[in-house]
Amino acid sequence: MPSLPRLRTQLAALIVLPALLTQTNPVQAWGADGHRLIASVAEQNLNSHARAEVVRLLALEPGSTLASVSTWADEHRSPQTGPWHYVNFPRDADCHYEPQRDCEAGACVVAAIQRQTNLLRSAADDEARLKALKYVVHLVADVHQPLHAGFGDDRGGNSYQLQGFGRGSNLHALWDSGLILNHPGAAAALQAQISAGLPVATPSSASGAAQWASESCRIASAPGFYPDGHKVDQAYADAHDDQLLAQLSAAAQRLAEVLNESLGKKTEVQAAL
């Protein structure tokens, strides 16, 4: 008969295992640190008109900043808006985005970015545009986390259990937070690196969201992205550090581009009012 300590260990494992195995689709891309990092760096690259409009909209909620609202979409997630945070590709689709197949009824991050960007640049009332701003800041970051454009068969890496940095986790959580927390200097150091090397934002378009999703999918599809033996060590972190930095940087730059384009000047509709 097993000893009492062994029975306690087995019971604890039985309690923890179902929680690990029943995780659903992505919960929080990049984690709070990653979202705030991306928003903060993007804010540095806003033109004067976009910056003024961001400040004006955020003033509706005194004390808010672009970084503080960057996690709002996760904090107010519902069954309806949950699918807006990711897109799933079939394994055999070569990461090619097809709206009818991958985004039924517009319920995916690509379509959500397009809708919310259109609302942000529209003549809607300020409350609606502030809400759209919160979504855009969050979702542009989401689509650059590789596993938010991964595969449905493993719930964007949530079902891929692993041992990493001395604890049990899953691949999605590793890319959400683990790699950022274990980067030398963590989020603060990453932000400094990205800020120093970020190019000037140029005009972009929300239609780029499909391309951004395909890029993320190709990262998740690359050899070595899924760690051999379900174990992550420092060698894995070192091998993917440049990719982590590149995705955070791309998210910040593209977010700035979208906001500059959407808020940097009055739209034709607004100018006519």
C-alpha positions in Angstrom: 0.0 0.0 0.0 1.5 3.5 -0.9 2.7 5.6 2.0 0.7 8.6 3.1 3.1 11.2 1.5 3.0 9.3 -1.8 -0.8 9.2 -1.7 -0.8 12.9 -1.1 1.5 13.5 -4.1 -0.7 11.3 -6.3 -3.8 13.1 -5.2 -2.3 16.5 -5.9 -1.3 15.3 -9.4 -4.8 14.2 -10.1 -6.2 17.6 -9.0 -3.7 19.6 -11.1 -3.7 17.4 -14.3 -7.4 18.1 -15.3 -6.8 21.8 -14.9 -3.9 21.6 -17.3 -5.7 19.4 -19.8 -8.9 21.4 -19.9 -7.4 24.8 -20.8 -9.2 26.3 -23.8 -8.0 28.6 -26.5 -5.5 31.4 -25.8 -6.3 33.4 -22.6 -3.9 36.3 -22.7 -1.4 36.9 -25.5 2.0 38.1 -24.3 0.6 38.4 -20.7 0.1 41.9 -19.2 3.8 42.8 -19.4 3.9 42.1 -23.1 0.8 44.1 -23.9 1.9 47.1 -21.8 5.4 46.9 -23.4 3.9 47.0 -27.0 1.5 49.8 -26.1 4.2 51.9 -24.5 6.6 51.6 -27.4 3.9 52.2 -30.0 2.9 55.4 -28.1 6.5 56.7 -28.5 6.0 56.5 -32.3 2.7 58.3 -32.7 2.5 61.4 -34.7 1.3 64.6 -33.0 -2.3 64.3 -34.3 -2.7 60.7 -33.3 -1.2 61.3 -29.9 -3.5 64.2 -29.2 -6.6 62.1 -30.2 -5.4 59.2 -28.0 -5.1 61.6 -25.1 -8.5 63.1 -25.8 -10.2 59.7 -26.0 -8.4 58.3 -22.9 -9.5 61.4 -20.9 -13.0 59.9 -20.9 -11.5 57.5 -18.3 -9.3 59.8 -16.1 -6.0 58.2 -15.3 -6.0 55.8 -18.2 -2.9 55.4 -20.5 -2.4 53.5 -23.7 -0.5 50.9 -21.6 -3.1 50.6 -18.9 -5.9 50.0 -21.4 -3.9 47.4 -23.4 -5.2 44.6 -21.2 -8.8 45.8 -21.1 -10.0 43.4 -23.9 -8.8 40.4 -21.9 -10.4 41.7 -18.7 -13.7 42.1 -20.4 -13.7 39.0 -22.5 -17.1 37.3 -23.2 -18.1 34.1 -25.1 -18.8 36.4 -28.1 -15.5 38.3 -28.1 -13.3 35.4 -27.0 -12.7 34.3 -30.6 -11.6 37.8 -31.6 -8.2 37.2 -29.9 -6.9 34.5 -32.3 -7.3 32.6 -35.5 -6.7 28.9 -36.1 -5.1 27.6 -39.3 -5.4 24.0 -40.5 -2.1 22.2 -40.3 -2.1 21.6 -44.0 -3.0 25.1 -45.1 0.6 26.4 -45.3 -0.5 29.3 -43.1 -2.6 30.7 -45.9 -5.5 32.7 -44.5 -8.9 32.0 -46.0 -11.7 34.1 -44.3 -14.6 31.7 -45.0 -12.6 28.7 -43.6 -10.6 30.4 -40.8 -12.9 33.2 -39.7 -16.5 32.1 -39.9 -18.9 35.0 -39.3 -15.9 37.3 -38.7 -15.1 35.6 -35.4 -11.3 35.8 -35.4 -8.5 38.3 -34.7 -8.0 39.3 -38.3 -11.6 40.4 -38.9 -11.8 41.9 -35.4 -8.8 44.1 -36.1 -10.4 45.3 -39.3 -13.8 46.0 -37.7 -12.4 47.9 -34.7 -10.0 49.9 -36.8 -12.8 51.0 -39.1 -14.8 52.0 -36.1 -11.9 53.9 -34.6 -11.5 56.0 -37.7 -15.2 56.5 -38.2 -17.5 59.4 -37.0 -18.9 57.2 -34.2 -19.4 58.8 -30.8 -16.3 59.0 -28.5 -17.4 56.2 -26.2 -17.6 53.8 -29.1 -14.3 55.0 -30.5 -12.6 54.7 -27.1 -13.8 51.1 -26.9 -12.5 50.5 -30.4 -9.1 52.0 -29.4 -8.9 49.5 -26.5 -9.5 46.6 -28.8 -7.1 47.8 -31.5 -4.3 48.2 -29.0 -4.9 44.7 -27.6 -5.6 42.8 -30.8 -2.8 44.1 -32.9 -0.5 42.7 -30.1 -2.4 39.5 -30.0 -1.9 38.6 -33.6 1.8 38.9 -33.2 2.0 36.2 -30.6 2.7 33.2 -32.8 0.3 30.9 -31.0 -2.6 33.3 -31.5 -2.3 32.3 -35.2 -1.5 28.6 -34.6 -3.5 25.5 -34.8 -6.9 24.5 -33.4 -5.9 20.9 -32.8 -3.8 21.8 -29.8 -5.8 25.0 -28.8 -3.0 27.3 -29.9 -0.4 25.4 -27.9 -2.5 25.3 -24.7 -2.7 21.5 -24.9 1.0 21.1 -25.5 2.2 20.5 -22.0 5.9 21.0 -21.1 8.4 21.5 -18.4 10.1 24.9 -18.6 12.2 26.9 -16.3 11.6 24.5 -13.4 7.9 24.3 -13.6 5.0 22.7 -15.5 3.4 24.8 -18.1 2.3 24.7 -21.7 3.7 26.2 -24.9 1.1 28.9 -25.2 1.9 30.2 -21.6 5.6 30.0 -22.4 5.2 32.4 -25.3 2.7 34.6 -23.4 4.9 35.3 -20.5 7.6 32.7 -19.8 10.1 33.9 -22.4 9.6 37.5 -21.5 10.0 36.9 -17.7 13.1 34.8 -18.3 14.7 37.2 -20.8 17.7 39.0 -19.0 16.1 42.0 -17.5 12.6 40.8 -18.3 10.1 43.2 -19.9 12.0 46.4 -19.0 15.1 45.3 -20.9 13.1 44.1 -23.9 11.3 47.5 -24.0 14.6 49.4 -23.9 16.0 47.2 -26.7 12.9 47.7 -28.9 12.6 51.4 -28.2 16.2 51.9 -29.3 15.8 50.1 -32.6 12.3 50.8 -33.7 12.1 52.5 -37.1 9.8 55.4 -37.7 6.3 54.3 -38.3 5.0 54.5 -41.9 1.4 54.4 -43.2 -0.1 50.9 -43.0 -3.6 49.3 -43.1 -5.7 47.0 -41.0 -5.9 44.8 -44.0 -2.4 43.8 -43.0 -3.8 41.8 -40.2 -4.2 38.7 -42.5 -0.5 39.0 -43.4 0.5 39.4 -39.8 -1.5 36.3 -38.8 0.2 34.3 -41.6 3.6 35.4 -40.4 2.9 34.3 -36.9 1.6 31.0 -38.1 4.8 30.4 -40.0 6.8 31.0 -36.8 4.7 28.5 -35.0 5.2 26.0 -37.9 9.0 26.3 -38.0 11.2 23.4 -37.0 12.1 23.5 -33.3 9.3 25.8 -32.2 7.6 22.9 -30.5 10.3 21.8 -28.1 11.6 18.2 -28.4 10.6 16.0 -25.4 8.2 18.7 -24.1 11.1 20.3 -22.2 12.3 23.9 -22.5 15.7 24.9 -21.3 17.9 28.0 -21.7 19.0 26.8 -25.1 15.4 27.0 -26.4 15.0 30.5 -24.9 18.3 31.6 -26.5 17.4 30.2 -29.8 14.1 32.1 -29.9 15.2 35.3 -28.3 15.6 37.2 -31.5 12.2 36.0 -32.7 10.6 37.1 -29.5 12.2 40.5 -29.8 11.2 40.8 -33.5 7.6 40.0 -32.8 7.2 42.4 -30.0 8.9 45.1 -32.1 6.8 44.4 -35.1 3.6 44.6 -33.0 4.7 48.0 -31.5 5.6 49.4 -34.9 2.4 48.2 -36.7 0.2 49.4 -33.8 1.7 52.8 -34.2 1.2 52.7 -37.9 -2.5 51.7 -37.5 -3.1 54.5 -34.9 -1.3 57.1 -37.0 -3.4 56.2 -40.0 -6.7 56.0 -38.1 -6.2 59.0 -35.8 -3.5 61.1 -37.4 -5.9 63.2 -39.4 -9.6 63.7 -39.7 -11.4 61.3 -41.9 -13.4 62.6 -44.8 -16.6 61.7 -42.9 -15.4 63.6 -39.8 -14.2 66.6 -41.8 -17.6 66.9 -43.4 -19.4 67.2 -40.0 
